[in-house]
Amino acid sequence: MTMTTISINGQRLWQSLMDLAKIGATPKGGNCRLALTALDGQGRDLVTGWMRDAGMTLRVDQVGNIFARRAGRDNDLPPVMTGSHIDTQPTGGRFDGCYGVLAGLEVMRTLNDHGVVTEAPLEVAIWTNEEGSRFLPVMMGSGVFAGKFPLETALNARDHDGKSVADELAAIGYAGPDPVGGRPVGAYFEAHIEQGPILEHEDKVVGVVTGSLGVRWYDVVVTGMEMHAGPTPMPIRRDALYAATFLLQSVIGIANDNQPHGRGT
């Protein structure tokens, strides 16, 4: 048997996505499963149950990242890892993040079906609070794993109700014992649903990421005077909204002048 004869079970992957989508389902067909809520805990329980059923061993670190491992011939080699997240935006879709996790799980199931043993171990990761809808900073679990900010910054972060990441991890049972990061990864791949319309616009099925979005935010206050009523002549008005419209046009103009990569919102 060659690897070219192996393909994943698309219906099984689809069914897993639909089963997970039942947790936190919204009326318009999407999902609301904010990080570290009870619903996020239910989603984690469901997916990790599937991972155990696939014979994978699970580890959870101190920020709640989950790593499910499928052993290889040489388990001293650094793992080849894939994954994503299963927390959502308040009005998120069924696939954002979830596809990356469950596509990775489907690969493991398929390898099991065909009795394939890889040289290095394989891992599927579920990163904590990737969306940042409830807690800041965004990409929290992966950020601590990569050493971009300290564990304490993540654990001490609080939502609008004053609840901390540390307390909410404990509440849903995912305050793990493992240190965050500090171990080698042989390679990391992430399958994802495109956030924009380019693939559909170009009639493409799949694309490869070649860059990442960089964002700058500006808060601008335009101050005018309340003298917009009929008696005030146009030349002496100080209309703040009118002035702001020039800024709005400039933002779009700057983006248009920096194509194809410029964006302005």
N, C-alpha and C positions, 0 to 999 in steps of 0.2 A: 504493500500500500504506500503510495506517495502522498505528500501533504496536499497536492493539487486535487486529490479525490475527496478531501474533507471540506465540508461546508457546515455552517452553523444551522441550527433549527430556527428559522425565522418566526414560525408560529409560536414556538416556546418563548422566544425573546419578546414578541409582541404581547403574549398573555401575561408575562411577568410585568411588563410596563403597565398594562391595564389593571392588574391586581394591585400594584403599588399606587396607581392613580386613584383608587377608591378611598385611600386614606387622605383626608383633607380635600375631597372633591368639592368643586365650586359649581354654582348653577350654570355657568357658561361653558363647562367642560374642562376647566383647568384645575389647578391645585393651589391650596394655601397650607403649606406645611413649614411654618417658620422655624428657624433653627432652635433646637433644644426645647421646643414646646412638647406637650404630651403627644401630639400628632407626629412630630419628628421622631419621638421615641418609638411610637408604633411602627413607623416606616423602617427605622433601624432594626427593630425586632424582626420584622417580616423578612428583610433582605438578609440579615445575618443568619436567620434560620435556613434560608435557601443556600447560603454559603456552606453552612455546616452539613446540610444534606448532600452537598457536592463533595464532601470529604475534606473541606478546607479547614485549616486551623486558624483561629482568630486571636488577634491582639488588639488591645485598645490603649491608646496613650493618654497622657494627662490632660490633653485638650480635647479628647473625645474622638480623635481620628481613629478609624477602624482599618485594620490591615488583615485581609484574609489570604492565607498562603496555600498554594498547591506545591507540594514538594517536588523537587527535581532529582536527577541522579547525583548531582554534587550540590548539596545544600550549603556548602561553604561559599559558593559563588554568590555575589550580590544579586538580589531578585530583579527580574524584569517585571515592571509594575505598570498597571493601568488603573483607571478609576476616574472619579469625579465627585459629585456631591448629590445628596438627595433632599437637602433643604430647598425651599422655593421662595420666590417673591410672594407678596400678599395676593397677587393675581397672576401667579405663574402658570406655566404650561405643564403638560404631563411628561415632557421629554427633556427639558433643560436640566442638565446634570445627571438626571436619572438614567438617561440613555448610556452615558459613559460608564456608569457603575454596572448596569445590567448587561450591556454589551460585553464587558469584561467577564462577568459571571457566565454568560452564554459561551464564551470561548472556553472557560474551564469545564463547563458541562459537556461541550463537544469533544474536548480532549479526553474526558472520561469515557464518553460513549465509544471512542475509537481506541482506547487503551494506549494513548500516546503519553510517553514520559519525556519531559523536556530535560535538557542538560542542567540548566539553572532553575531554581524555584521561580514560580510566578506568583504575583500578588495582585489583588484588587483592593484599591484604597477607596474609602469614603471619607472625604474631608469635611471637617466641622465648619459650619457657618461660612460657607463659600460666598453666599449671596450678600451677607451683611445687612439684611433687611431689618433684623432685630437688634443685632449687636455690631458695633464698629470696633476694629477695622474690618473691612471686607477681606475675603480670602484668609480668614483667620487661622484655621487649622493648618493649611498648607503654608501660610506665612511663618508661623512659629516653626514648623518642620524645616523650612528652608533657612531659618535663622534671620528672617527679616525684622522680627520684633520679639521681645522676650515673652516667655510663657506667662509671667505675671501680668503683663499688659492685657493679654487675652482673658485670663481668668478673672481679672478685676473689672472687666468691661461690664457695663450695666445697660439694661433696656430702659424704655420710657417709664416703666413701673418701678425702677430701682432694683430689679432682680439681676443678680450677677451670673456670668457664665459659669463660674465655679459651682454656685448653688443649683443652677438649672441642669448642669451635667449630672450632679448627684441625684437630682430629682427624677431624671429619666433613666438612671442606672448606667451612665456612660462616662463616669469620671474614672478613667482607666489608670492602671499603675505604671505603665511603661513610660520611660523618658521620651520626650518629643524630639525626633530627628536624631542626628549624631550617628547615623549608620549609613553604609553605602547603598546606593541604588544603581543597578547595572544600566537600566534605561527606563524611561517613563513615557508612556503613550496615553493620549486621552482622546477618545471619540466624543464628538459633541454635535449638537444640533446648531446649525448656523443661526446667529442672532439677526442677520440681515437678509436681504432679498437677492443676493448676488447669484447664488447657485440657481435659483428659480429663474431669475432674469436671463441667465446665460444658458438655461436648459441643461445644467450639469447635475449629476447625481451625487458626486462627492468631490471634495476639495481638500487640499493640504494647507495648513496654516503656515504663512511665511513671515508673519509679524504680529505684534500685539499692540492694542490700542493704548495710546498715552493721552491722559486727560488733564487739562488745566481748568480750574473753576475760578470765576471772578464774581465777586459781589460788588455791585455798583449802585450807588445812591445818587439819583439826579434830583436836585432840590430847585423848586421853582417858587412861584408866588400864587396865592389864590386870588386871581384877578382875571378870570376867564368869562365872566358874564357879559351880557350884551353891551353895557355902557363902556367897557374897557376897549379902547382902540387896539387894533392888531399890533402896531409897531411897539407898543409899550407893554404887551403881555409877556409873562415869563412862564410859559407852559412846559412843565417838566416832562409830560408824556410826549409832547411834540419833539423835544430834544432827544428823548430816549429812542425815538424811532430811527434816528440817524445811527445810533449805536447798534441797534438791531440789524440795520442794513449792512453796517460795516462788518459785523460778525460773519454774516453770510458771504459778503464780498471777500473777506480774507480766506475763507474756506474755498471759495470758487477759484481764487488766485493760486491755490496750492493743491491743485489736482495732480494725480488721482487720489492722493491720500488724505487731503485736508477735509476736515469736518467742522461744522459750526452749528450750534444749537442755541 
